Amino acid sequence: MRKYCYLKFKTFIVVLFPVVTTAQTTTATISGSVKTTSGENLIGATITAIHEPTNTKYQVQSKTNGVYHIFNLNPGGPYSIEVSFINFSSEKRSNIFLQLGDDFKTDFILSPTINVLQQVTVTSQKKQADDIAKGGTSSTIDQDKIKNLPSVGRNIYDYLRSVPQAKLIAGNEGAISIAGQNNRYNSFYVDGAINNDVFGLSNSGTNGGQTGAAPLSIDAIDQFQIIVSPYDASLGNFTGGSINAITRSGNNKTQGSLYYFYRDENLAGITPTGSKSTATKLPDFYYKTYGFRIGGALIKNKLFYFINAEQQNDISPKPFDISTYVGNTNTLPSINKLSDYLKNTYQYDAGGFLNNNGQLNADRISARIDWNINTKHKLTLSYRYTKAIKYNTYTSSTDVINFYNDGFIFPSTTNSFSFELKSIFKKRLSNKLLITYTSVDDERSVLGKPFPHVVINDGLGKIVFGPDNSSTQNLLIQHNISLLDALKFTVGKDVVTIGIDAELNDDNNVFIQNTFGNYNYSNITNFYNNNKPVSYSVGYPLIDNVLTNATSAAAKFKVLKSALFFNDEIRVNKRFTLNAGIRADWNQFLTQPATDNYTNDTALPKFSKYYDLSGARSGLTPVFPISLSPRIGFSYKLINKNITIRGGIGLFTGRVPLVWPAGIYNNNGIYVGGYTASANENASALNIIRFRADPFHQWKANEVGITLNKGGLNLIASDFKMPKLLRASFAFDKKFKN
């Protein structure tokens, strides 16, 4: 059962040694200085960086102090960098690879010439960029690591094992805690677009995560990184960690791949439990994944494309030996008799129970266009589509027999778009504009045709059939739009970043349990004879009679998250860099919840005698205060000894799963109702209730003598705050040769 929680968050402190880079980042940076052999700064030297696979050129000039910065570079490589200045020898460095979010620092010293311009070419080995100046280091999973790290499920979470701050939460498939925080406090971006489950129902934290499917193909990913505490104030929206991925892009060389992955019981060894003499082969199953990718140039040096398509088909075995069942109805003929009774009497097929295989089908598409408009403007458009369908079935065991249709089907469809424009307006001014849109449609529903849910107590066991009681009315539709604009400019030794980070979430959630009725019988004879049940539960909308996902008893609301940020990176000298910034986050619920006057006028005065309601009222939209997050970081290098000392401290404001506050929009006392009849609750109603096979005509409260004027009630404190914490880090890095 899904539960709603309402917490008042307070600031707390976590001190750790983090992995630090950037969130919602899709680019890298090259910076350094240009000097003469006598140590003088060269002003106006031309620095040209070329992404060799696409021949994309980025060009800037050194400033008054000889320093240069080339922002908004695509990660990867190889890059070559050439520096030239009149009457000085030019110098070129090649085979440079950039990692996502990194600032690759390289300095140049040019020698004067008299008549002939000379060029010095330096070929460097592939290496990682120096640690970024915000006080930490980057942890990037690039193509080399993706190829070499073992993965069974080809899911992005298989690769997080290499990050020490990430921990798999036992018992929750795909749930990852980063820096010790709740897994729902993480964020996940693909090409800057929101791809984490903002509503917060998925353990994995990704869209479609409840199906168990990966959000996109590993073959579509160029590299990704895990972020814990970046001291760059332009970054936010998480207090756990942020997983930031970018997709592959094309280049001047057409490249592609066809692939097929297959695994079955013959490739999986034997059962892991028991002695070697009793171990057996696993039951029949198969996991199949096949697809292709291709990338290249539509116009050489100008327009590039990349496409990946993948299909996954998995069958998971769930065998059952009826001889191990401890209930009274423990023979195959007696169970088949119940199955035939349901078919003949109610025209309902409950499905099988001996091997309720689970099934997952997933289709994934990723596409990307990169356009070098000119030397000053680069445009990237990318699109991602994932459709996953999971057939979730419950396994029969020694103490319970589950029929197949007791499970549910979970289709999930995600569409995600990214628009990114990177511009260099002047030699000291650059801008990145990122606009994204993500839609998610999760429509959990029943297996087989609608029918009541029935549990029959069977001695030491029990028998269960009928649709899953949490899947009769269950829908979640999310539309997320984000805008990030970051303007960078240099002033002397300072690199200043100012901008806005905005996110609009538009959600529609239907969740009503037991709408087809939920019956519990003391034995199978009472069910056959249609005697009264031991207990009965039912739920239904109070504002209409629609028992489908089209009901008006839904939580429909919009939330706006916005932030302004200012960040200043000061390169004091070659050794010491200081970063300081501040971020202001503001959250707003844009939708007014329905107001129940009875709650405010009658119920709350009585509740307040026993509880501190913190200003909670029906119809209240909480007002969030602006949250300020100052941060400071530093990096000091002992260059000759290959040693870096770094650290920082700062406040971080994150997000809460929207499922928590969403309850004020549907569990408001007037939208959804229901009741339970049992020996301890509404006992007299059981004398009336008998089994009704029609799922759309269950026992309403007034039919069994129960007065039901109100439904469940969720309230939210007037001073509800977003999660916020203080993080500090200090680290010592030493590089040993290679």
N, C-alpha and C positions, 0 to 999 in steps of 0.2 A: 504494500500500500504506500502510495506517495504521501508524505507528510510535509506540512508547511511549518516553518520555523521563523520566528521573528526575534532577532537579536539586536541588542544595542551594543555596537562595537566600540571599544576603547583602545587607545593607543597602547601598544606594548613594544618591547624592545627585543630584537633578535640580533645577536652578534655572530657573524660567520665570515668565512673566507670565500667570497663568492666568485662565480663565473660572471663576467660583466661585459655586456656589449650593448646592443640597442634593440628596442622593440619597434615593430611596425617599420622595420628598416629593409630597404631593397637595394642599397647601394654601398659603395666603399669610397675611400678617399686616399689620395696621394699628396703628401706635403713634404716640405724640406726647405733648404736654403741654397742660395747660389752666391759664392764668394770667389775672390781672386786668390792667387797663390800667396799674396801678401796679407790675406785676411780681410780685405775690404769687401763690403757688400756690393753686389752687382744689382743695380736698379734697372728694371726694364728688360731683363733677359727673357728670352722666349722659351717656355717649357712646353713641349708637345708630348702628350701621351697617346699611344696608338694601341688599341685593342686589335691585335694582329689577326685573329680569326675572322673579324668583320671589317678590318681596316677603318674602324671608327676612331676619329681623331678628337682629342680634347686639348685645347690650347689656352694657356694663361701667360701672364708676365709677372716677374718678380716685383715685389713692392719696395718701398724706400729702405727697408731693413734687409733686403735680399731674400725675404721669405716668400714662398709661393704655396698655394693650396689648389688642388684640382678636386672639386667635389662631384658627387652624383655619378661616380663611375660604376659600371656593371661589375659585379664580383666575377672572379674567375681569371682567365688569361689564356695565353701569356700576353703581357703588356711590354711595350718598349717605351722608354722615356728618353727624349733628346733635348739638350739644353744648348742654346746658341746665343751669342752676343757679338756684335761687330768688333773686329780686331782682337777677338779671343777665339781660342780653339773650342769647337763644339764637343760635347761629350754625350755618348749614348749608352744606356743600360737596357738590357733585354732580359727575357725569360723571367718576368716578374708576375707573380700570381697574387691576386687579391682575394681576401676572405670577406664574407658578408659582415658589414658593419665596421671593418677595420680601417685604421689610418696608417697607411704604409709610409714610413718616413725615410727619405733618402736625400742626402745633401750632395751638392756638386761643387767642385773647385776647378775653375777654368784658368788656363794659362794664356797670357797675352801673346799675340803673334805680330810680326812686322809687316809682311807682305802677303803671306799665303795662309788662308784659313785651314786649319787642320782639324781632324775629327778623331776623337779617342772613343773606341767602342769597348765597353765592359760587358762581358757575358756573365750573368749571375745565375746561381743555381736556384731551383725552385725552393722557396722558403715561405714560412708564415710571416705575416706582417708583425711589426713591433706592437707591443701592447698599446692600446689606445689611451689617450691622455686623461680620460675621465677617472682614473684611479683603479682600473681593473684590467683583466685580460679577457679575450674572447674565447669561447668554446664553440668551435664550428665543426659540424659534421659535413665534410666535403665529399667529392666523388670517390677519392681514395678510400676514405673510411667507410663509405656506403658499400663499396665493393668488397672490402675486406672483413667487415664485421659480420658475424653469423646472424641470420634471420630466418626464422621458420615461417612466420606469418606475413613477411614483407609489409609490415606496418611500421610507421614512423616511430612508434614507441619501442620497437625492438632495438633501436639505436641509442636510446637514452641511457642505456646501461653504462655507457662510457662517461657519463656526467656524474660526478660524485654527489652533487646536491639533489639529484633526482632519485626517488625511491618508489618502487612498485608497491602499492598498498595490497597486502595479502587479502584474498577473498573478494576483491573488486577488479574484475577483468578490465585491463586497460587503464585503471586509475593510477595516476602518477602524482605523488606529492613532491613538490620542489621547495627546498629550503624549509621543510617541516610544516608547510602550510596545507590547508584543505585543498584537495585537487580541483575544486570548483573555483578557486581563486587564481587559477592559471589563465593565460590567454594564448591563443593559437592563431597565427596570421600566415596566409599564403599570398605572396606578392602584395603584401600590405593589406589584404582583405581579411575581414573577421571570419574565421572558420572554426572558432570554438563555439560550443553550445552555450550561448549567452543566457538561455533560459535556465540551464543548469541541471537537466535530468540525466545527462549522459555521464557515466563514471569516467570515461576516457577524456571528457571535456571537449570532444570534437563533434561537429555536426554529423548526424547519423550514427553517433557512437553507440546508441542503444541496440543497433543491429549487429555490432561487433565488426563492421566493415571498416577498412582503412579509408580516411577522407580523400586521399588521392594516391595515384600510383607512385611507388618509389622511383620508377623509371622516368617520371615527369619532374623529379626534384633535382635541382642542380646542387644545392647545399642548404643546410639549415643550422640554427644555433639555439642554444638554451640561454636565457637571460635571467639573472637573479636580482641584481641591484645596480643598474646603470646610474651613474651620478650625473648624466646628461638630463637636464630638466625637461627636455622635449619629449621624454619617454614616460609612459605611465599606463594606467588601466589594469594593473595587476599588483597583487601583494604576495602571490606565490612565485610563479615564474612565467616567462613568456617563451613560447616556441615559435620561431620565426623562420619560415621557409620561403625560398624563391624557386621558381620553375626554370627549366632549361630554356635556352634561346638558340636560335639558328645562327649560322655564320656562312661565310662564303663557300665552305665545303659542304656538299650534301652528305649527310650522315644519317644512318638509321639502324634499327635493330628489330628483329623478330624474336620473340621469346615465348617459352612454354614451361611452366613449372607444374610438376605432378607429384603427388604423394599418396600412398594408400597403405593398407595394413601390411603389405609385404615389405615396405620400406621403413616401417616404424618399429621394428623389433618386436619384443614380447611384452606381456603385461608386467608392469613395474613392481607389483606386490607378490608376496609369497616366495617360496623357495624356488631354486632353479628347476627342481623336478616337477613342480606344480605350475610353473609359469606357462602360459599359452599365448598363441598369436592373438593380436587384438581383433575385434569384430571388423567386418567389412566396412570400409569407408573410403572416400577419396577427396582430395583437395586439388582443384585444377585452377590454374591462372594462366591466361595467354593474352598476348597483345603485341603491339608494335609501337615504335616511335620513329619519327623522321623529322629532320630539320635541315634548313638550307637557306639559300638566298633567292628571293623573288626578283630583286634587282641588286646586282653585285655592289657591295660597299654601301648600300642604301636601305634596302628593305629585306627583312629576314623573318622566317617563320619557323614554328615548331609545333608538332602535333603528336599527341600520345593517346592511344585508345587501349583499353584493357577490360577483360571480362573475367570474373571469378565465379566458380561454381564449387561449393563445398557441401558434402554430405557427412554428417557426424552420426555415428551409431549410438543407439541407446537400447541395447538388448535387455530382455527380461526373461528369467526362468521362473515360470509359475510354480514350480515345485518348491521354491524358496519362500513363497508367500505364507505369512502366518495367520491370515484372516480365516474366517469360517468358510467363505466362498472361495475355496482354494483349488478347484479343478477347472480345466478348460471348458468342459460342457456347461458348468454352472455359470461361468462368466459369459459364455456365448449365449446362454439363455437370457441373461439380462440385455445383451446387445440386441437379440432378436425381439425381445419385448418392446424395446424403445422404437425399433423400426416398425413393428406391426401395430402398436398402440398409438404412437405419437408421430409416426413417419419421420423419425429422427435417427440419423446415422451418427453414432458417437465416435466412429473410427476404431482403429485397432488399439492394442495395449501391449503387445509383445515386443515390438521394436519401433518405438516412436522416433524415427530418425529426425534429427535437426537438419535444417537446410539453410544455406546462405547463397544468394545470387547477387552479384554486384557488377554494374557497368560504370566505367570511369572514362572521362574524356578531359584532356587538358590541351589547350591551344594558346599560342602566343604569337604576337606580331611585334617586332622591334623596327622602328623607323628612324633613321638618321635624317631628320628634316634638313639640318645644316650643321655647321660646326658649333652652333650655339644651342640648338634645341634637339632633344631626343625624346621620342614618344614610345611608350610601351603599352600595348593592350593585351590583356590575358583573360582567359575564360576557363572555368573548371565546372565540370558536371559529374555528379555522382548519384547514381540510383541504386539503392541496396534494398533487398527484400529478405527478411529473415523469417523463417518458419520456426517459431519457438515452441517446442514441445516439452512436456514433463515426463521424466523417466519413471516407469513403474519400479517398485523396489520391494523389499521383504515385508514392509508394513503398509504399502499403499499401491493401489492399482489405478493408474492414470490412463484414461482413454485419450486418443490422439487429439480430439477436438476440445479437450480441456485446455489446450495451449492457445496461442494467438499468432497472428501474422503481423509483421511490422514492416511496412514499406516506408522508406525515407528517401526524399529527393532533395538534393542541394544544387543550386545554381549560384555561381560566384563570378563576379566581374571585377577587373582592376583597370583603372586608367591612370597612367603616371606620365607626367611631363616634367623633364629635367632640363633646366635652362641656365645658361651663363649669359647674363646681360652685359656685364662689364668685367674688367679684370679682377675686381674686388667683390663682385656681387653675383650670387647664384641663387636659384630657387628650385624647390621640388614641390609639385602639386600632385597629390594622390587622392583620387576619388574611387571608392569601392562600393559595391552592392552585393549583398548575399541574401538569398532566400532559402528557407528550409521548410519542407512540408513533411511532417511526421504524422501518419494516420494509422495508429495501432487499432486493429480490429480483430474480430473473432474468426476462428477456423470453423469451417462448416457453416451451416445455417444457424440463425439466431435460435436460442433455446435457453431455458433456465439453467443455472449452475446447481449441481446436486452433489452432496457429500453423504455417503451412506456409511455409518459406523458398522464395522464387520468383525466383531470380536476384538482381537488384538490388531486388526488392520482396518483399512477403510477403502472405499471405492469412490472415485471421483469422475464425473463426466459433465458435459455441458461447457459452454464457453467460459473462458477466464473472466472472472467477475470484475477485473479492472480494465477490461478491453471493450466493454459494451458501448461506451461513449468516451472516446479518448482521441483528441486531436490537438496538434500543436503546429501552428504556422508562424514563422518568424520572417520579418523583413528587416534587414540591417543595412543602413547607409552610413558611410563614414567619409569624412573629409579631413585631410591633413595637408597643411601648407607650411613649409619651413623655409624661411628666407635667411641665407647666410651671407655675411659680409665681413671683411677684414678691416681693422683699424689698428695700424701699427703692428704690435705683436699679438693682438687679440683677434680671435675668430668668434663673432657674435652670431647667435641663432635666435630668431624670434619667430613666433608662429601661432597657429591655432590647430587644435585637435578636437574634432566634433564627431559624435556618433549618435544616430537616431535609431532606436529599436521600436518596431511596431509588431506587437504580439497578439495572437488569438489562441486561447487555450480552452478546450472543452475537456472536463474530467469529472465524470459522475460514475460512481461504482454501483454495481448490483442492480442496474436498471432492468435486467431481464429476470430478476428474482434469484435468491440464493437460499436453497432448501437444505436442511440437515436432518437426516433420519437416524433413529437408534438402531435399525437393522433393515435388511433388505426386504423382509416380509412386510413391514409397515409401508415401504414404498410401493410394493406390488399391490397392496390392499388400499392404497391412497388414504392411509390413516394420517393423523395430524403429525407434523414434523416436530423434532426436538427444538428447532429454532428456525427463524425465517428473517431475512434481511432484504430490503429493497431501497433503492434510491431513484429519484426522478426530479426533473425540473419543476419548479413551482410557478414559473411565469409562462410556460406553454406546455403542451402535451407531446412535444417532439422528442422521441427517444433515439435520435440519430445525432450525428455531429453537426447538423444544421440548427440545433437548438439555440435559442437566444441566451440561455443560461451559461454564457461563456465569459472568461476573463479577456476582455479586449481593451488594450491600453497601449500608450506610447510613452517612451522614456527618452529624454535627451541628456546625453553626457557631453559636456564641452569643457575645454581647457585652453588657457593661454599660457605660453611659456617664454622664458628668457634664459639664455645660456651664454656664458662667456668662457672661452677656452684661451688661456694666456700662456703662450710659449715664452717663458722668461728667458731661457737660453737652451742650448742643445741638451742640457741635462734635466732641467726642471720645467715641468708643465703643471699649471694649476687650472682647475675647472670649477666654476661656480655658477649656480643658476637657481631659478625659482619657478615653480609651476603652480597655477591656480586651477583647481578642478571644481566644477559645479554640476550637480545632477538635479534633474527636474522630472517629475511625473506630470505629463501634459494632459492626462485624461482624468476627469473627475469621477471617482467611484460613486455608485448609487448610495443614497442615504436611507437608512431605516430609522424612522422617528421613534419607534418603540424601543429600539436599542438605546438611543440617546436619552429619551425621557424617562424610561421605566427601568431598563435593565442595568445601565451603567451606574446609576446612583446606588443600586444594591451591590454591584460588584465592587465599587470603590470603597465599601466598608471593610473589605477583606484584602484587596489588592491595590498596589500602586499602578495605576493605568498609564502613567507617564503622558497624560494628555490625549490618549487614544480615544477616538470617537468614530462612529459610523459616518461614512462619507468624507472623512478627512484625507486630504492629500498632504503628505508630509512635506515640510519645507527643509531642504538640505542646506546647511551653511556652506559657504565657499571654503574649500579645503586648500590651504597653502602648504606647499612642499618644497622647502629650501634644501639644496644639496651642495656639497663641496667635495672635490676629489683632487688627488695629486699623483704625480709620477716623477720619480727622480732616478736618473740613470748613472751608473758608474760604467761608462762606455768601455773603457779598456779592460774591465773585468767581466763584461757581459752580465752585469747585475742591475736589476731594477727593483726599487722599493716603491710601493704604491699603496694607496688606501683612500678612504673617504668615509663620509657619513651623510645621511640624508633621510628625509621623510618620503614615504610612498603611499599614495592613495589608490585603492583598487576598486574593483567592482564586486557586487554581490550577485549570486544567481537570481534572476528575476522571478523564479518560481517561489521564492520566499515572500516577497511583498505582493506577488500576484494574487494571493488569497483574498485581499480586500476587494477585488473586482468580481469574484464569483462566490466565495464563501462569505457572503455579506448578510446572511439571515433571510434574504428574500428571493434568491435565485434558485438554490438547490436545497431539497429536503429529502427525508427518508426516515426509516425507523427500523428497529430490530425487535422481534417478538421472541421471547425465550422464557424459561422457568423463572428467571430473575428480573425480567423486563417485559412489560406488557403481556403478562402470562395469559390473561383472558382471551387475547387475540388468537392464541394457538387453537382454541376450541373451534374457531371459525375457519382458519386457514387450511386449505387442502391444495394439493398440487395443481397448478395451472400450467399447461404446456405452452400456451401462447405467450411468448416473451413480451409482447406489446400490450398485454392485458393482465398485469400483475396486481396484487392486492394493495390498493391505496389505503391510506390511514383511516379515512372515514368509513371504509367498508368493514373494518374490524374494530370499530369503536374507539379509535385513537384520534385525539385532537392534535393536529399538526399545523400550526400557524407559522412556525419559523423553522429555518434550517440552520446548518452550521454557521458559526460566526468567527471570522478572523479580523483582528484590528491591528493597527500599526501605531507605534509611538509617534507623537508629534515631532520629536527631536531625533528621529532615526538618522543614524550616521553611517557613512560608507566605511568599510574597513580601512584602517590606516596604521602604519607601523614605522618605527625608526630602525634603520639598518646601518651598521658600521662594519668596515673591513680594513684589514691591514695585511699586506702580503710582501714576501721577499722572493724574487725570481732570480735564478741563476741558470744561464745557458752553458752547457758543456759541449764545446766543439760543435758537432752537427745536431 
